[in-house]
Amino acid sequence: MTDSAPRIGIIGAGAIGGFYGLMLARAGHDVHFLMRGDYEAVREHGLSLKSSDFGDFRLSDTQVYRDVAQMPVCDLLLVAAKTTSNQALAPLIAQAAAPGATVLLLQNGLGVEDEMRARLPRHLHLLGGLCMVSVHRRGAGLIEHCGFGSINIGYHSGADGEEAQRVMSRILSLFAKAGIDVPLMENLARARWQKLVMNIPFNGLSVVLDSGTLAMRAQQEVRVLLRELMDEVVAGAAACGHDLGVAFVDEAWAATDGNADFQPSMYLDYKAGRELELHAIYEAPLQAAQAAGYRMVKIEMLYQTLCFL
């Protein structure tokens, strides 16, 4: 990635990709969006952000593409598409990446970097990013930001030592200019287990119960089940060598309990008839924990139910 005026590409410009792409573009960065569903609307009317925290913003002259072949090669690629499309995404990433480019996966689940690394050219830097943000696509070309916005970022592969540190430093500088906090993760796998503490219970149960998060948190029996699922994730992480600490669930629960109603991404996917991210969010953690000698029984039951649905 070049030090001056890097070209940034967004692959999967839905809610997550659209939000971070708009924030980077508003800061003056050269941002290019690869999208399909909203392509015509964005090409004609631009891409808009509605946010009480960051302010409303419309990118009228949006550099948007339906075909990766029409998109210029980029120094930094933010991949915000769902993990269900990763096999098909790899060739697009390779085609859109400039030599020595940095690829930042903004995806949920476990092991996504390992699986993507095997499909990408060796010269690309690969990073993992965990988005701590509440955002959704309100309509064609309209992204609504509800809260938060930071990205926890960790270096996965492509270089060692000083070169990897330089890549991370450039990423920090780009996002800092856009007003986005980017805490660094020393242990990417541990951080992914931490996010699964919330993702596994709320995503799956929202689908099974046909409910947003507020109603689930308000019903005592469901609160108990949510906590039991969280505790299983922590135990699974510990079996895999990642001690999250006894207070982590309490802290995560307290942060969630104060939030307004929210519809998790898996619930929105299910309602829209889209494929669910069952492998990255459920199957991969279940397999990892079982290989380490611990069976997450209730999470396995939730996964089996989601497979049926």
C-alpha positions in Angstrom: 0.0 0.0 0.0 1.4 3.4 -1.0 2.1 6.0 1.7 0.5 8.9 -0.2 -3.1 9.0 -1.7 -3.8 5.3 -1.6 -6.7 4.1 -3.6 -9.3 2.3 -1.5 -11.8 -0.3 -2.7 -14.9 -1.5 -1.0 -16.0 -5.0 -1.9 -19.5 -5.6 -0.6 -20.9 -2.1 -0.1 -23.9 -2.9 2.0 -24.4 -1.5 5.5 -20.9 -2.1 6.8 -19.0 -1.5 3.6 -21.1 1.5 2.8 -20.6 3.1 6.2 -16.8 2.8 6.3 -16.5 3.6 2.6 -18.5 6.8 3.1 -16.6 7.8 6.2 -13.3 7.4 4.3 -14.6 9.2 1.3 -15.8 12.1 3.4 -12.3 12.4 4.8 -11.0 13.0 1.3 -9.8 9.5 0.5 -10.1 8.0 -3.1 -12.8 5.4 -2.5 -14.2 3.0 -5.1 -17.3 0.9 -4.4 -18.0 -2.5 -6.0 -21.7 -3.4 -5.6 -24.6 -5.1 -7.4 -28.0 -4.7 -5.7 -27.9 -0.9 -5.3 -25.7 -0.1 -8.3 -28.3 1.7 -10.4 -29.6 3.8 -7.5 -26.1 4.8 -6.3 -24.9 5.6 -9.8 -27.9 7.9 -10.3 -28.3 9.4 -6.8 -25.1 8.8 -4.9 -24.6 7.1 -1.6 -25.9 8.6 1.6 -25.2 8.3 5.3 -27.6 9.2 8.1 -26.0 9.5 11.5 -26.6 11.5 14.7 -23.0 10.8 15.8 -21.1 11.7 12.6 -23.7 13.8 10.8 -25.6 13.2 7.6 -23.5 13.1 4.4 -24.2 12.3 0.7 -21.5 11.3 -1.7 -23.1 12.5 -4.9 -20.2 11.6 -7.3 -19.8 8.0 -6.1 -17.2 5.9 -7.9 -19.3 2.8 -8.1 -18.9 -0.3 -10.3 -21.0 -3.4 -10.9 -18.1 -5.4 -12.5 -14.7 -5.7 -10.9 -13.1 -5.6 -14.4 -14.2 -1.9 -14.6 -12.8 -1.0 -11.2 -9.2 0.3 -10.9 -6.8 -1.7 -8.9 -6.7 -0.6 -5.2 -4.0 -0.3 -2.6 -6.4 -1.1 0.2 -9.5 -3.4 -0.1 -12.2 -3.5 2.6 -14.1 -6.7 2.2 -17.5 -6.4 3.9 -19.4 -9.1 2.0 -20.9 -12.0 4.0 -18.6 -15.0 4.6 -21.0 -17.2 2.6 -19.6 -15.7 -0.6 -15.9 -15.9 0.3 -15.0 -18.6 -2.3 -16.4 -16.5 -5.1 -14.9 -13.3 -3.6 -11.3 -14.4 -3.7 -10.9 -14.0 -7.5 -12.5 -10.6 -7.3 -10.1 -9.5 -4.5 -7.1 -10.7 -6.5 -8.3 -8.9 -9.6 -9.0 -5.6 -7.7 -5.8 -5.6 -5.7 -2.7 -3.7 -6.7 0.7 -5.4 -6.2 1.4 -5.6 -2.5 -2.0 -4.3 -1.6 -3.6 -4.7 1.9 -6.9 -6.7 2.2 -8.9 -6.0 5.4 -11.7 -8.6 6.1 -14.6 -6.9 7.9 -16.4 -10.2 8.6 -17.8 -12.1 11.5 -17.0 -15.7 12.5 -14.0 -17.8 13.2 -11.2 -18.8 10.9 -12.2 -16.5 8.0 -8.6 -15.2 7.5 -7.1 -18.7 7.4 -9.6 -19.8 4.7 -9.2 -16.6 2.7 -5.4 -16.7 2.9 -5.3 -20.0 1.1 -7.2 -18.4 -1.8 -5.3 -15.2 -2.2 -1.9 -14.4 -3.9 1.0 -14.4 -1.5 2.1 -10.8 -2.1 -1.1 -9.4 -0.5 -1.2 -8.4 3.1 -4.2 -9.9 4.9 -5.8 -8.3 8.0 -8.8 -9.1 10.1 -11.3 -6.5 11.3 -14.0 -6.8 13.9 -16.6 -4.0 13.4 -18.0 -2.6 16.7 -20.8 -0.7 15.0 -24.6 -0.6 14.8 -25.5 0.2 11.2 -28.1 -0.9 8.7 -29.1 -0.4 5.1 -32.2 1.7 5.3 -32.9 1.7 1.5 -31.2 1.7 -1.9 -28.1 3.8 -1.4 -29.0 4.9 2.1 -26.9 3.8 5.2 -28.2 4.5 8.7 -25.7 4.6 11.5 -27.2 3.9 14.9 -24.1 3.9 17.2 -20.4 3.1 17.8 -18.1 2.7 14.8 -14.7 1.4 15.8 -12.9 -1.5 14.1 -10.6 -3.8 16.0 -7.9 -4.7 13.6 -5.2 -7.5 13.6 -2.5 -8.4 11.2 -2.8 -12.0 9.9 -0.2 -12.7 7.2 1.8 -11.4 4.2 4.8 -10.0 6.0 6.7 -10.1 9.3 8.3 -7.6 11.6 8.8 -4.0 10.5 6.9 -4.3 7.2 3.8 -5.6 9.0 4.0 -2.8 11.5 4.3 -0.2 8.6 1.1 -1.7 7.0 -0.7 -1.4 10.3 0.5 2.2 10.8 -0.8 3.3 7.4 -4.2 1.7 8.1 -4.4 3.5 11.5 -3.6 6.8 9.8 -6.2 6.4 7.1 -9.0 5.6 9.5 -7.9 8.3 12.0 -8.3 10.9 9.3 -11.9 9.6 8.8 -12.6 9.8 12.6 -12.8 6.1 13.0 -11.1 4.5 16.1 -9.0 1.5 15.2 -7.7 -0.4 18.3 -5.1 -3.0 17.4 -5.5 -6.7 18.3 -2.4 -8.6 19.3 -4.3 -11.9 19.1 -6.7 -12.0 16.2 -8.1 -15.5 17.1 -8.8 -14.4 20.7 -10.6 -11.3 19.5 -12.8 -13.3 17.2 -13.9 -15.5 20.1 -14.7 -12.4 22.1 -17.1 -11.2 19.4 -18.6 -14.6 19.1 -19.7 -14.3 22.8 -22.4 -11.9 21.5 -22.8 -13.0 17.9 -23.6 -16.7 18.6 -26.5 -16.1 21.0 -28.2 -13.1 19.5 -27.8 -14.0 15.8 -29.2 -17.5 16.1 -31.9 -16.9 18.7 -33.2 -13.9 16.8 -33.9 -16.2 13.9 -35.3 -19.1 15.9 -37.6 -16.8 18.0 -38.4 -14.3 15.2 -37.4 -11.5 17.5 -35.3 -8.4 17.9 -32.8 -8.1 20.8 -35.0 -6.0 23.1 -37.8 -8.6 23.4 -35.2 -11.3 24.0 -33.5 -9.3 26.8 -36.9 -8.5 28.4 -38.0 -12.2 28.8 -36.4 -13.8 31.8 -36.2 -17.4 30.5 -34.6 -16.2 27.2 -32.1 -14.0 29.2 -31.0 -17.2 31.1 -30.6 -19.0 27.7 -28.6 -16.1 26.3 -26.3 -16.2 29.3 -25.8 -19.9 29.1 -24.9 -19.7 25.4 -22.4 -16.9 26.2 -20.8 -19.0 28.9 -20.4 -21.9 26.4 -18.6 -19.6 24.0 -16.2 -18.6 26.8 -15.6 -22.2 27.7 -15.0 -23.1 24.1 -12.5 -20.2 23.7 -10.7 -21.4 26.9 -10.5 -24.9 25.5 -8.8 -23.5 22.4 -6.3 -21.6 24.5 -8.0 -18.2 24.8 -8.9 -17.3 28.3 -11.4 -14.4 28.0 -11.7 -14.0 31.8 -14.7 -14.5 34.1 -15.7 -10.8 33.9 -15.9 -10.7 30.1 -19.5 -11.9 29.7 -20.7 -9.5 32.4 -19.0 -6.6 30.7 -20.4 -7.6 27.3 -23.9 -8.2 28.7 -23.9 -4.8 30.4 -22.9 -3.0 27.2 -25.7 -4.8 25.3 -28.4 -4.3 28.0 -28.2 -0.6 27.7 -28.8 -0.6 23.9 -32.1 0.0 22.0 -33.8 -2.8 20.1 -31.7 -4.2 17.3 -32.2 -6.8 14.6 -29.0 -8.9 14.1 -27.6 -9.4 10.6 -28.5 -13.1 10.5 -32.2 -12.2 11.3 -32.2 -9.7 8.5 -30.6 -12.3 6.1 -33.2 -14.9 7.1 -36.1 -12.5 6.6 -34.7 -11.6 3.2 -34.3 -15.3 2.2 -30.5 -15.0 2.0 -28.0 -17.7 2.9 -27.1 -17.6 6.6 -23.4 -17.4 7.8 -23.7 -20.7 9.6 -20.2 -22.0 8.9 -18.2 -19.0 10.1 -20.4 -18.2 13.1 -21.4 -21.7 14.3 -19.8 -24.6 12.5 -16.2 -23.4 12.7 -16.3 -22.5 16.4 -18.1 -25.8 17.2 -15.4 -27.8 15.3 -12.5 -25.9 16.9 -13.9 -26.4 20.5 -14.6 -30.1 19.9 -11.1 -30.6 18.5 -9.8 -29.1 21.7 -11.8 -31.5 23.8 -14.9 -29.4 24.7 -18.4 -29.8 23.2 -20.6 -26.7 23.2 -23.9 -28.6 23.6 -26.4 -25.8 23.6 -24.7 -24.0 20.7 -24.7 -27.2 18.8 -28.5 -27.5 19.3 -29.0 -23.9 18.1 -26.8 -24.6 15.1 -28.8 -27.8 14.2 -32.1 -25.8 14.5 -30.7 -23.1 12.2 -29.7 -25.7 9.7 -33.3 -26.9 9.5 -34.7 -23.4 9.1 
